[in-house]
Amino acid sequence: MGTVLDSQDIKDERKYIGRPIKRREDKRLLTGKGEYLDDIKLVNMLHVAFLRSPYAHAKIIDINVSKALEIEGVEAIFTGKDLVNHVGIMPIMSNVYPGVQEREKPILKPQTQRALAYDKVHFVGEPIAAIIAKSRAIAEDGLQLIDISYEPLEAVVDPEISVTNDSPLLHQDWGDNVAVSYKVEAGDVQAAFAQSDFVLQEELKINRQSPNPMETRGVVSKWDEQTNSLTVWSSTQMPHKLRSHISSCLGLPEMDIRVIAPNVGGGFGGKALIYPEEIAMSYFAAKLKIPLKWTEDRLEHMTSAAHARDQLHKVEIGFMKDGTITGLRDELILDTGAHSLYGINSTYNTAAHLPGPYRILNYECEVKVAVTNKTPCSQYRGAGRPEAVFVMDRMIDIIAKKLQIDPVEVRRRNLITLEEMPFDTGRIYKDGKPLVYDSGDYHACFEKTVNALNLKEFRKEQKKAVQDGRFLGIGFSAYVEGTGQGPHDGCKIEIDPTGTVLCKVSSADQGQGHKTTWAQICAETLGVNIESVQVIIGDTGAIRYGNGTYGSRSTVVSGSAVLKAAQEIRKKALKIASVLLEVPSSDLKIELGRVSHKEYEDRGYTYAELAEWVKPNKLPSNSTDIEPGLQAEIYFIPETVTYSNGVHGAIVEVDTETGKIDILNYVVAHDAGKIINPLIADGQLMGGVAQGIGGAIYEEIVYDKNGQLLTGTYMDYLLPTASEIPEITAIHMESPSPRNPLGVKGLGEGGTISPPAVLANAIEDALSQFDLKINKLPLSPNYIWSLLNNR
């Protein structure tokens, strides 16, 4: 990567894109000067605590709050009955996409979740009532005195049983427990299988996980009686969507709602949806006209914040004697928990991405999204792609074992070549557009990873290690990721007479470094010093429309909006200067924040001077077509997604006595198009790998047969520490995407996508002489030990 730069160290003020500039966010955050949700304190603010269901499935017979109301300091109590006629049903975050292929277009069953449960609870941790009190402690004391009568119902915890005809129903109006079913397909799988030399079948299971950001969820809500408006601070990834859903659920005009995302200590997809507490807190503030705060504790987070992954795959794959894959079929069930919050999004990601960078034109994936009495599932970094890649790359290694060919060679024979790009997969993506890989050299990316791990030398070392009683293995995983999805995001840039450039962007940052990245794009495009650019994000009051930060989309969509808004400012600056200097715009140039004549450089104006000239009372009389203000507001709408790609490789050592895994070497070669800031890109990749390792080896949400959570603390739900994360070598490749003006692709999730697959393959390679088959996650020492002892 080279030298890390402070922004003031850059001498050429026209060149910021591509430089490893230190993040401008870090000093403030690392010195404790950030403002997170729980730091917000308002005058006369009260505190909220939620009463949550102890049952996975039960009818609510009666709720008695009289004793709780007697506690000194308790100001109000709300139950589902109080809200049912005033607050709408919780929104479905995304509905069926036009890309789904099915004879009868699949219909997502209607959402039933409420801000507070009314007549029935569907999972342990579902909010039922809320106490508003002078302190959180008093509110929690009051929870103990709320008396609720339940009629327990049979819990459904197995998704395969859930979708059978004799399973108890979670939502009576549905008629079954399938939230949605659909198919993604291309080519003719049956014909491909008929022509194959081999057809193998496997069943693979991906563990349920929790995103577990450092900061849990939280909401502060305030009603302003002077303006009849609501302000909501939330640790959310999507302030504009939260505003829209508050409006929809409460019947308030969007113009009277402002949502602000302060500093957010991680999101990873778990904060990329609208939660019952956010809607409830908005209603409480509007009803009581009192500022309110709710901050989630860690147990609440484990039981109530969205989970993810939890997929079961039944796979068939056809291939020839040389390892060439002919066809792939998959039956996928997602255990989405009690409510289907995101429709088909994560499963469509899995179904669309399963063939990955491999030349598989005959493909079929049947999907069922099953509801069970567990915490609802949403998206978690990668959002369906780690699951797809685990399945695909395990199948590659299984083919290699069947044919006794090195898995590296099987991948080489099936990877799409550079000459085939752009590559039409024959499938349809979730935006309804053809799934066509836009750019990238998949073979080159693969070979860089293989070479970085020195495969030939490793094989020699591996044989010698066995003689010494050590078991080393190497694994690889390749992926493609659809990034930069629409529908839009925006940027508003204003330059004032002091020369300050105010760049307001609709994205919300949870640690990605948006303020640095947007400043780099803005400063280079305008030709100004980056220190003069101030960036505002995560505030619906700053820019009218936005979509949110998720799906590795921010640099593609928001970054392109910043670029285009800055370009618009340049055009306007040239136009104003042209009027003032009485010369054509073609005779002018912009350098170092100043518009001047190409030949007579002393004739010109700085941006600051032009901003002064376009005040309404100073516009020249011959400028009737120039609007006041040196500003521009632009929204970028991508035509379709861009496709990042990458390859992970790892060397591991397995202790056969304990099943413990040591990761000795880890390499990522990644292509995210044009890299804006290599320092931030490295951070994204390495952080993603760390989370991927956690999901691969340590993390698993477990329920008992009654739907009770067994992993509600960090004593039971394990997270990796710095000791478990190896040194990671990151190799950046750049094949610019033709689908946006920056040529960028998303990179925020790539690090998380391949660790489960690459580590499973490496472990199986290390234990090749034991003839084991790894077909589920996590790869815990106990699981590996049991495979060794039950073989």
PALUM-168306 format. One record per residue (C-alpha): x, y, z; residue in one letter. Coordinates in steps of 0.001 Angstrom, whole numbers, plus 500000, padded with zeros to 6 digits. Layout:
N
XYZa
...
This chain:
791
500000500000500000m
502896502370500604g
503043505405502859t
499975506457504819v
499304510158504280l
497821512902506368d
495597514983504106s
497722518105504694q
500820516218503465d
499495516043499897i
501170518700497788k
499123518289494615d
495664519464495719e
494144518089492541r
494952514435493331k
493234512702496220y
491525509663494662i
493670506565495004g
495758507958497894r
496010506170501295p
494869509208503284i
494328508773507020k
490681508691507998r
489545512073509266r
487063510336511604e
489608508441513665d
491172511089515894k
487828512238517229r
486526508720517801l
489728507345519309l
490060510234521749t
486525509783523069g
485049512824521338k
482508510951519256g
478797511232520013e
477026507904520060y
473355507346520706l
473754506778524428d
475768510004524739d
472737512096523768i
471122513842526723k
468094516100526313l
466389518348528842v
463643516549530822n
464443513283529057m
462823510106530385l
463957506530529864h
462245503515528340v
462523499799529030a
460705497085527095f
459065494000528560l
459866491012526382r
458231487659525936s
459639484714527913p
457785482340525585y
458641481394522010a
454986480908521097h
451993481900523212a
448695483742523235k
448490486857525399i
445409486455527607i
445680489491529879d
448139492217530916i
447877493963534305n
450106497020534781v
448529498478537930s
451332497497540347k
454029498813538032a
452253502172537772l
452477502567541543e
456292502747541495i
457603506240542148e
459242507542539006g
457162505519536545v
455439508026534267e
453581505845531746a
453133502284530506i
452147501210527016f
450990497769525874t
450140496411522463g
446485497157523140k
447322500849523491d
449058500925520105l
446984498570517981v
444629501245516617n
447260503977516333h
450411502320514964v
450512500380511725g
451967496924511083i
455769496829510869m
457047497245507303p
458531494574505077i
461908496014504179m
461907494674500620s
459252492857498646n
459406490379495790v
461838491434493094y
460915491474489404p
463832489188488636g
462266486143490258v
461335483524487677q
458318481375488477e
455273480187486569r
453136481827489210e
454826484923490531k
455640484320494212p
453833486421496740i
455441487321500029l
452993486611502833k
451796489763504632p
453787491075507576q
452183490583511007t
454750492024513430q
453684495007515505r
455623497615517446a
454319495891520593l
452831492388520449a
449046492543520805y
447391489148520943d
450230486658520453k
453998486372520822v
456123484543518268h
459648484454519752f
461490484858523021v
462397488533523300g
459481489976521332e
458501493339522908p
455081493315524619i
455007496435526793a
457097499524527531a
457612501510530722i
458576505197530640i
460306506320533827a
462735508853535257k
465611506380534940s
466330503127533181r
466708501396536554a
463237502479537687i
461767501379534362a
463380497959534707e
462067497630538261d
458613498316536912g
458916495540534342l
459087493016537170q
455628494065538369l
453751493774535094i
451575490681535323d
450860488858532053i
448731485749531576s
449801483544528671y
448445480468526969e
451602478638525822p
451537477172522317l
453760474543520728e
457007476077519457a
458286475414515953v
462100475481515858v
463055473184512961d
462601474849509548p
462268471514507741e
459410470541510059i
457982474066509858s
457249473776506139v
455411470431506468t
451624470268506427n
451238469060510013d
453360471784511633s
451709474237514039p
451118477598512331l
452845480772513449l
450500483051511512h
447022481561511125q
446047483696508123d
448947482353506074w
447746478751505962g
451337477463506192d
454745478499507505n
456328479442504186v
456790483207503939a
457687482937500263v
458959480352497792s
460475480885494374y
463009479621491871k
466110481091490195v
467216479212487095e
469132479237483821a
469734476657481101g
468603473028481383d
469888471285484499v
468194467961483816q
469766467700480368a
473148468682481805a
472932465941484431f
471988463393481785a
475192464206479877q
477447464255482956s
479965461585483856d
479117462063487540f
476323463579489622v
476945464064493351l
474498464999496093q
475365466749499336e
473587468438502231e
475234471481503806l
474199473570506816k
475154477174507605i
474976478295511240n
472681480978512646r
474683484041513704q
474268487457515283s
476035490548513855p
476925491750517374n
478273495244516659p
480226496906519449m
477344499353519980e
473914497845520512t
470755499476519166r
469260502627520626g
466712505385519999v
466201508918521282v
462931510543520252s
461708514096520771k
458487515884519844w
458697519630519194d
455357521237520075e
456277524551518444q
456716522993515008t
454620519842515524n
457560517805514347s
459390514676515466l
463144514219515684t
464503510703516067v
468120509793516726w
468768506130515980s
471812503892515632s
470555502951512193t
472108502230508802q
469202503817506935m
467887507116508320p
465840508004505238h
464047504652505217k
463402504928508942l
461812508331508333r
459572506840505631s
458458503949507824h
457782506148510849i
455607508248508551s
453799505177507257s
453236503553510660c
452218506725512541l
450523508658509754g
452851511652510146l
454018513631507093p
457633512857506203e
458379516575506134m
457594516688509862d
460051513913510732i
463817514253510978r
465993511170511529v
469638511501512555i
472167508685512774a
474914509896515138p
478198508010515389n
477251504354515065v
479476501699516565g
479058499119513840g
476013497854511982g
476971495000509650f
473400494639508369g
471855494133511794g
470920497818511833k
469783497843508202a
466129497347508980l
463353499076510882i
462774497654514355y
459615497691516500p
461386499769519140e
462111502561516650e
458436502849515716i
457259502494519324a
459667505163520574m
458450507551517871s
454840506990518913y
455609507407522637f
457349510753522043a
454543512059519836a
451934510919522362k
453612512105525580l
455410515183524165k
458444514253526299i
461999513436525091p
462706509714525513l
465720507402525358k
466059503643525004w
469430501921524829t
469530498191524279e
471552496011526643d
473536493054525330r
471028490403526423l
468270492313524622e
470500492436521572h
471116488695521583m
467427487878521987t
465743490634519967s
468090492155517374a
467968490369514054a
469930487161513503h
471214485950510143a
472509483071507959r
470836479776509105d
470425478079505743q
470095474422504748l
471147473345501248h
470479470085499410k
472761470220496394v
473250468159493247e
476183468852490939i
477036467288487597g
480557467188486171f
482817465451483686m
485879463268484283k
488193466263483849d
486354468208486570g
484360470486484269t
481040471324485928i
477983470756483733t
475084471660485980g
474064472625489509l
470790472222491384r
470023473386494919d
467093473206497317e
467493475989499865l
465576476582503096i
466177479721505126l
465070479713508750d
463957483348508834t
462638483263512383g
459220484485513450a
458792487264510873h
460099487691507348s
461521491196507615l
463530491349504401y
461397489273502091g
463549487352499677i
466643489555499777n
469245487364501486s
467983484150499908t
467918485749496468y
471478486859497057n
472356483248497818t
470461481827494867a
471816484412492422a
475423484113493630h
475715480356494139l
477517479562490835p
479976482357491633g
482867482980489223p
482504479536487693y
481154478789484224r
477867477155485230i
475165477878482673l
472765475101483690n
471466476014487091y
468394475762489267e
467750476857492834c
464429476314494589e
464019478494497658v
461730478336500664k
461746480988503381v
460408479249506489a
459177480906509670v
459986479454513088t
459616480616516689n
463008482284516810k
464264485849516594t
463688487122513042p
466566486964510592c
467787489852508508s
470995490598506653q
474497490233508041y
477672491343506290r
477676489392503045g
473901488870503204a
473530485463501578g
476878485414499764r
478961483636502466p
476309480924502449e
476439480592498663a
480232480523498532v
480454477932501319f
478193475626499327v
479869476204495966m
483470475921497130d
482778472877499246r
481313471239496150m
484446472136494155i
486636470364496715d
484268467397496846i
484554467073493054i
488335467224493354a
488339464474495976k
486068462285493841k
488345462656490800l
491583462739492811q
492515466048491175i
493997468993493075d
491154471439493925p
493289474245492494v
493183472587489092e
489411472007489246v
488954475730489877r
491221476659486976r
489149474524484621r
485873476148485655n
486727479811486277l
485331482284483762i
488124483728481620t
488960487359480907l
488135486785477231e
484553485870478186e
483921489186479988m
481392490713480230p
479889487322481084f
476147486677480798d
475193484036483365t
471738483546481860g
470189484371485236r
468214487418486318i
469379489503489263y
467041490736491986k
466732494150490321d
465117492456487315g
468146493036485090k
470215490303483376p
472932489014485686l
475983489955483617v
479421490194485236y
480762493565484101d
484550493317484498s
487345491429486219g
490095488882485575d
489056485939487726y
491977483750486698h
494553486443487475a
492978487051490872c
493093483310491594f
496700482891490497e
497850485840492625k
496408484117495684t
497911480739494772v
501311482329494203n
501145484367497400a
500736481135499363l
503509479428497343n
501429476308496686l
504239474082495363k
506490474728498340e
503569474260500703f
502798470788499322r
506393469766500073k
506169471188503575e
502799469486504091q
504220466027503358k
507161466590505672k
504873467894508443a
502801464681508416v
505956462702509131q
506469464946512164d
502897464401513358g
501635467814512231r
498614468228509980f
498746471215507630l
496187472088504986g
495596474671502300i
492268475900501000g
490939478325498411f
487650480063497786s
486610482322494911a
483566484548494785y
481651487187492855v
479541489760494677e
476806491968493300g
477399495451494750t
476174499002494383g
472471498265494059q
469926501025493606g
467563502628493716p
469478505846494437h
471454508030496785d
472212511711496686g
474673514500497377c
474162518215497885k
477276520414497676i
477281524062498700e
480202526524498622i
479884529653500731d
481793532958500495p
484396531754503025t
485430529051500574g
484074526242502755t
482728523326500732v
479773521692502458l
479187518185501100c
475912516662502334k
475498512982501441v
472547510679502085s
474723507764503205s
475030506775506866a
478385505697508255d
478961502919510799q
482745502935510552g
483356502770506798q
485139506130506606g
482553507918504468h
483603511406505563k
487123510737504318t
486120509024501082t
483501511602500097w
485960514414500868a
488564512798498598q
486127512539495685i
484719516025496248c
488097517743496675a
489718516178493623e
486718516828491384t
486433520458492467l
490195520979492541g
490278522265496116v
492244521460499255n
490599518538501026i
490755520395504336e
488199522888503009s
485613520100502477v
483181519416505320q
481043516288504991v
477628515786506594i
476061512312506552i
473300510348508259g
470800513205508578d
467497513438506703t
467504517167507467g
470624517657505351a
469428516095502089i
465927515198501041r
466198511617499804y
468372508591500441g
468367504851500704n
470873503649503282g
474223502008503836t
474154498281503131y
474944495820500351g
478409497250499570s
476697500102497752r
477912503349499272s
480956504184497145t
479202503057493970v
475977504999494537v
476747507773497049s
480305508195495767g
479017508633492224s
476484511190493463a
479323513143495116v
481303513059491875l
478380514235489754k
477380516974492201a
480960518272492237a
481028518196488437q
477825520218488423e
479432522797490730i
482354523082488298r
479954523696485404k
478118526379487345k
481370528025488452a
482532528193484830l
479183529641483809k
479264532362486477i
482876533253485723a
482066533354482033s
479424536035482729v
481680538041485052l
484729537899482769l
482652538237479597e
484438535362477881v
483205531931476715p
483437529088479247s
485731527264476841s
488367529950477502d
488396529200481218l
490086526617483437k
489775525539487082i
492862524988489207e
493336524996492971l
489817526223493670g
490029529130491219r
488406529751487839v
490651531764485544s
491342532614481923h
493548529991480223k
495896532655478832e
495496535500481333y
495596533751484692e
495394536998486646d
491825537309485385r
489731534976487512g
487732534276490649y
488035531765493464t
485070529566494363y
484630531743497449a
484417534914495330e
481971533266492931l
479825532171495888a
479684535830496963e
478718536932493446w
475751534532493225v
474005535809496309k
470492536887495232p
471256540613495653n
474558540491493738k
473760538503490607l
474836540429487492p
472003541766485352s
473149539639482391n
472822536371484390s
469113535711484135t
469629531951483718d
471867531528486790i
470173530446490016e
471358531982493294p
473909530028495308g
476954528034494282l
475295524696494970q
474108521480493334a
471962518540494434e
472341515330492428i
470934511802492809y
472715508879491206f
470587505957489988i
472683502954488875p
471558501038485801e
472204497765487639t
474752496364490065v
478504496056489644t
480264492759490374y
483284492652492645s
485304489465492749n
487988487967494904g
489867484878496015v
490787483881499554h
493494481390500415g
494503480024503806a
496974477631505366i
495927476001508634v
497243473526511153e
494828471164512912v
495490469578516281d
493962466111515913t
493904465605519688e
491686468620520383t
490275469715517019g
491822473165517485k
492586475122514313i
495475477548513904d
495417479819510860i
499041480160509772l
498632482290506656n
495729484145505068y
495695485918501689v
492956487888499940v
493180489044496333a
490244491339495647h
488966493397492728d
486687496285493675a
487299498364490575g
488902501746491167k
490152502058494765i
489458505489496250i
491520505005499423n
493767501898499739p
494040502399503500l
490281502200503950i
490081499314501470a
492583497321503519d
490663498053506692g
487411496896505130q
488954493663503871l
490737492805507114m
487767493628509308g
485591491531507051g
487956488572507260v
487930488815511060a
484129488622511088q
484213485813508552g
486580483814510750i
484212484360513681g
481285483006511703g
483337480139510343a
484802478813513591i
483299480379516718y
479837481887516396e
476523480044516570e
473088480987517873i
471474477903519439v
467880477314520599y
466398474398522501d
463330472457521410k
461062474982523168n
462518477964521320g
464541479164524304q
467821480877523420l
470813478969524828l
473504481397523661t
472432484707525147g
475797485778526588t
479400485887525454y
480073482906527703m
478049480840525236d
478200482844522008y
481893483038521180l
483505485912519294l
487082485871517985p
489614488132519659t
492789489613518203a
494594486416519238s
492509484342516829e
492938486623513809i
496061485967511717p
498125488420509732e
496217489041506505i
497825489823503165t
495584491987500983a
496166492223497221i
494120494854495396h
493361494459491707m
491548497129489731e
489261496454486791s
487086499583486588p
483371499005486232s
481710500618483204p
478478501007485185r
479300504140487168n
481398507265486533p
483974506411489227l
484575502891487904g
484201501545491452v
482697498368492860k
481729497582496440g
484267496074498847l
482701496294502309g
481572492660502448e
484173490823500391g
486335489993503395g
483439488210505112t
482272486134502160i
484937483447501807s
486404482583505251p
483880479786506004p
484571478091502660a
488325478606502589v
488798477376506162l
486562474338505677a
488538473398502573n
491873473942504327a
490847471861507344i
489616469006505176e
492863469173503198d
494876468989506436a
492923465901507487l
492825464279504037s
494275460990505275q
491322460613507671f
488789460788504788d
486468463289506512l
483710465379504989k
482915468817506374i
479336469768505598n
478287472270508249k
479330475355510177l
480780476412512552p
484107474620512295l
484452474488516060s
487126472364517708p
484342470173519092n
482931469570515599y
486352468759514130i
487172466509517097w
483868464657516706s
484535464105512981l
487931462635513818l
486569460392516541n
483407459247514762n
484888458592511351r
